[in-house]
């Protein structure tokens, strides 16, 4: 049976999207154009978005030449029109497996901090398709659940109830101005709610979404400017833990630096929360840079830890995180301490095809999982200009494929969980782990 190929899609100068009648969809792994495997092409998930890659012509597969070609123009009657590539921004819960195939050398500036996914058109199915795999079936984060028309009165009411809480004021801005789903959950009194605490950070991440140098792409929002008190944290968190459905409160958010720098304040607040209620889950998201503070957080009653990594190799980690005053070994110690302390331990693995599935990275990741015994890998699409990231990471060859990476990990570690979101204590160890991936 011949391999079914999706059509290349492109956009004209006005942003109108078309499928090409001759050329086939390609994707990129690192800097290498590839034909997507059938297993990784899925109908574009609901709530995903297509957008243009300005000034970047698409790269496609030419079936007649049996080669990849850069397609800079198309004929429209007697006119020749310049075209640009199209990318998908994935709905939550989906891990991309290929980057958009286009000529990145022609772009005029760094791309905004979004994740970029290869997309095409499947004429047989009559839909756009993307190179991706679903890694989490939790539908709480689906955009359909977040309607600002019902949010605004809840925000006003809670601000009225806690007029002197600076953290609540910050989170109201996150919910209304920045459309942070976690912040909205706080006002809806459901699911996972955020507890940002730190205005400072000891990393200078290439893709930081709350602080960027002026010559880089702009950050998505402003960082919190103060350290909330334990009273402010508990005033917000305790009602949420006591009342919310599937209640989680999480330190370490996109609108802050790293919470490990405020570990003393967080430990005190967490102790009070645990004393105030036995309900709900308290989670700590961090770069894990100060391992000596992990035992204090464990002793305070922290339920779970999620440590962010773009790579489990020191050189690649340093290139992205650019640590200040700590080293990669400190992060590894934090992971081990949390796991050895009996806490549910995850890594927030910021993935990008060509980096995350590079042969040396795969080898190092298998060794890391085996040595640490972590419970879960959250496969999070790294939001950054793909070309910029590949250059900074020194990418020179293609990886083994993101889908194959997942298959290898699942075969090697049957109890290892994959996902995209934090979990409640009741769901730390679901009974159906053997079939937890791929998510149907």
N, C-alpha and C positions, 0 to 999 in steps of 0.2 A: 504494500500500500504506500503510495507516494506521500512524502512529508507535506503536511499542509502549512503553507506560509501565509502570514498576515501581510497586508499591504502597508507600505510606508505611508505615514500621514505627514502633512506639512501645513503651514499657515502662510497666507499672503500677508502683504504689508499692513492690512487692516485687522489682522488677527483671525480671519475666517479660516476654518480648518477643512481640509480636503484629504481624501485618500488618493494615492497615485495609481493610475491604471496599469502601470508596468512594473514599478519597482517594489520590492518587498521590504518589510520591516526588519531593521537591524537593531541591536543593542550594543552596549559596550561593557566589557569587564576590564576595569582599569582604563587603559588607553587603546584596547584592542577591540575592533568591531567584530561582532559575532551574530550568527543567526540564533534566535531563541530556541531552546528546546520546547517541544510541545507541552511537556509537563509544567513548564513555568509560565505559560501564557494563559491568563485567566481573564474573563470579562471584567472590565474596569469596575471595581467595587462602588456601590452607591456611596455618595458623599465624597468621592474622589474628584479631583479637578484637573482639567487640561489647561496648559498655558504655553505661551510661545517662548522660544529661546532666541532673544533678539540678536539679529545680525549673525546668526550661526546657521549655515545651511545644513540640512540633514545628510546623513550617510545612510545609504540603502544597499540592499543586495540586488544586483542585476543578474537575473536568472539566465539571460542569454550569454553574458560574458563570464558567468560563474565567478563573479568578483564583486567586491564592495566598491561603490562609487559615491562621490560627493555630488549632490544634486543642488546646484545653486539657483537654477531657474526652471520654469515650466512654460510651455507654450499655451496661450489662451487666444485661440483664433490666430490672428496675425501678430499678436503682441507676445513679447517675451517678458515674463514677470519674475522678479526676484522672490525667493521664498525663504522661510526660516523653519527650523526644526520645532517640534512640539514635544512637550514633556508632560508627565502626569505627576500630580502631588497626591500621594496615596491617602486613603482613609485610614484612621487608626486601626491597628491590629494586623496590618499587612507589611511584610518585609519585602522590599524590592530585591530582585535578583540580577537586574541589568540596569546600567545607566543609559540615558538617551544617547543615541549614536548621532553625533554631529561634529562639525569642524569647529572645535573650541578656539582655535587659533585666531579666528576672526572676531571674537567678542571684544567689545570696547571697554568693558569694566567688569569688576567682580559681580557675580550673580548674587541675588539676595539669599538670606539664610533659610532656604527651603530644601526639602529632599527631592531629588530629581530622578524620575523613573522612566524607562523606555516604554513607549506606547505605540500601538498600531491599530489597524482596522481589519477585523475578521469578517469577510463578506458572507461566508457560510453561516456564521452565527448572527450576523447582522448587528454587530456591536463593536465598540472600541475594546481593545485588549491591552493588558499591561504585563510586564515581566515581574511577577510577584508571587508570594506564597503567604497564605493566611497563617499566622502563628498564635493568635489569641481569639477565642470566640466570645469573650466578654463584650456584650453589646451596650453596656452602660455608657460607653464613651461615644456612641454614635451621635453625630450632630443633630439628628432628629429629636434627641432628648433635651436639647438646649434651645429654648424659645425665649428670647429677651422680652417678649410681651408679657410673659408671666414672671420674669425675673425682677424687673424694676421695682414693683411694689414690695417684694420680699427684701430687696436691698435697703429700701427706704425704711422699712419697719425695723430691721435689725440694727441699722445705724441709730435709729431713735432709741432703741432699747439699750445700746452700749455707746453713748455719745462721746465717751472719753477714751475709747480704745483705739489707739493709733494703728494697730495691726488690722483691725476691722476696716478702717478707712483705706488702708493700703489694698486690702483684698476686694473692697468694693470697686476700686479703680481697676484692679486686675480683671474682675468679672465683667464690668460694663465697658471699659475702654479697650482692654486688650483681649477680651473674649476668651479668657482662660477658663476651660471647662472645669478644672479642679476648684477654682475660686467660685464658680457658679454653683457647684455642688454644696458648698458651705451654706449658701443662702437657700438652696432647695432642701437643705437638711437631709442629705442622702450621700451614700457612697464615699469616695475619697475626697477629703478636703485638705487644703494646703496650710502649712504653718511656716512661712518664711521667717528667718531669724537673723540672717547675716548680711550686712551691707558690704562686707569685704570678702576677698578670695585670695588664695595663695596659688592659684593657677591662672594662666593667661591663655585660655583655650582659643584656638584659631576660629572656632565657630561659636563663641560665647554669645548667647541671645540677649544678655542684659548689659553688656559693656564691650564696646569695640573702639579701637583707635579710629580717629577721624578719617584716615586714609583707607580704611577698610570698608566693607559693606556695613550699613547701619544696623545696630541692634534692634530687636523687635519691640522692646519696651524698656522702661527705666527700672533700675534696681532699687530695692528697698533702701532707705537712707538712715535707718535706726535699728537698734537691737530691742525688740519687744521684751517686756518684763515677764517673769513667770506668771504674774497675775493676768497680764493681757493675753498670754498664750492659753491659760486655763479657762479664762472667761469665754473664749471662743471654742476651745477644744472639748471641754467637758459636756456641754449640751449636745454637741455633735456626736460624741461617743455614746452618750446615754440614749439619744433619740433616733439617730439616723439609721436607715436601712443599710446593711453591709458597711458599717461604719469603719472608716480608716481616717486617721490624721497623719500627715506626712511632713516631716521636716525636709528641707532641701528642695527648693523650687526654682523655676526658671527666672523668677524676679529677684533672685538674691545671689550672693557669693556662695561660699560653702559653709554649711551649718556646723561643721566640726570645729570651726574657729569660735563658736559660741557654745561649746559642749557643756560648760558649767551651768549656764542659764537653761539649756535644754534638759539636762539631767534633773535639775530642780523642778522644772515644770512637769516633766514626765513622772517623777515620783508623786507629785500632787495629783496628776491625772489618774494614776494607778490606785492611789488611795481613795480618790473620789468615786471611781466606778471600776467594775470588773469587766465592763462591756467594751467591745470594739478593739481595733488594732492600731498600734502606734508604730510607725515606720520611719526609718532614717535613711535618706538619700544623700550620698556624700562622695567626695573624691577619695576619702579614706586616707588622707595625708598625714594624720597624727594618730598612729596606732595606740599610743599610750592613753588616749582618751576613750577608746572603745570599751574597755572594761567598766569604766564609770557609767557609760551609757547603758551597757548591759545590766549593771546593778540597779539602775534607775527603773528598769522594767521594759526597756525597748523590746518590741516583739520581733522586728525584722530589720534587716539592713540591705541596702542596695548600693553597690559601689560602681561608679561610672568608669568605664574604660573604652578607649577606641582600639586598643591592642593589648595583648598580654606579652608583647615584646618591648623591652625597655626603650630601645631607640625610637620605635614608632610612637610609643606612648609620649615620650619627651617632645617629639616633634609637634604633636598636637596640643598636649596640655601645657607645655612650657612651665613646669613646676617651679615655684619660688619658695625655697627653704625646706623642701622635702624631696624625697627621691622615690623612684619606682618601687624599691624594696619596702618602703613604708606602707605603700598601698597593699602590697602582697601580704604584709604582716596583719594589716587591718582585716583583710578577708579571712585569714586563718583564725584570728582571735574571735571574730564574730561567730564563725562556724563552730569552733571548738567550745564556745560558750553556749552552744545549743540553740542559737538564734537562726531563724529562717534567713538564709544568706543568698543574695542574688547579685549578679552583675548586670549593670545597664550597659550593654555592649553596643556601642555606636558603630553601626556597620555600613560598609560601602564596598560594592563589588570590585574586586581587584586588590583590595587591601585586606579585608576580613577573611577572604578565602585564598589568600596567597599561600603557597605550600608551606613556607616557614611559619606563617601565622597559624595555620591549621595544626601543624605539628606542636607548636607551643601551646595552643589552646587545649589540645587533648591532654598534654602533660599537666597544664594548670588545673583543669577540671579533675583529673585523677588525683592530684596531690592535695587539693583543697576540699574536695567533696562538696562543692557548692550545690545548692538546691535548684537553682533556676538561672537561665540566661534570658534576659529580655532583649530581643533582637530589635533594636531601635534604629530606624533609618537616620543616618547622620545628615543633618541639615547644613549643607555647605556647598559652595560652588565645586562641582566634581573635578573640573580641570585644576583648580587651585589646590584642592586637597590632594589629588594624585601627584602634583608637582612637589608639594611640601612633604609628602610621604615617600618620594623617590620611586614611584611605581614605574616599572620597566617591562613587566610581563603580565599576562593574564593569570587569574587564579583558577582554582579547580571548579568553581561554580558554587553559588550560594546554596542552591538546593542540595547539591551533593555534600556540602559542608554539614547541613542539618542531618542528612542521612547518616553520615559518618559518626557524628556525635551521638545520635540516637542509638546506633548499633553498638558503639563503644560503651555508652552509659545509659542503659534502658530506663533508669530512674531519674535521669536528668530532665527537668521540665523546661519547656520553651514558652515564651509569652511576650507580652507587650506592656502589661499593667501589673501594678502591685495587687496582692491578694489579702483577703481577710485571714485571720488565724484558722478559721474553720476550713479554709480551702488551701492551706499550705501544702497538704499532702493528699490530693484527690485520689480515689481508689482506682481510677482508670488511666494511670500513668502510662501503661504499656501502649496505649493507642492515642496518647495526647497530641501527637504530631504525625502527619500533617493534620491541621484542623479542617474539618469538612464544612 
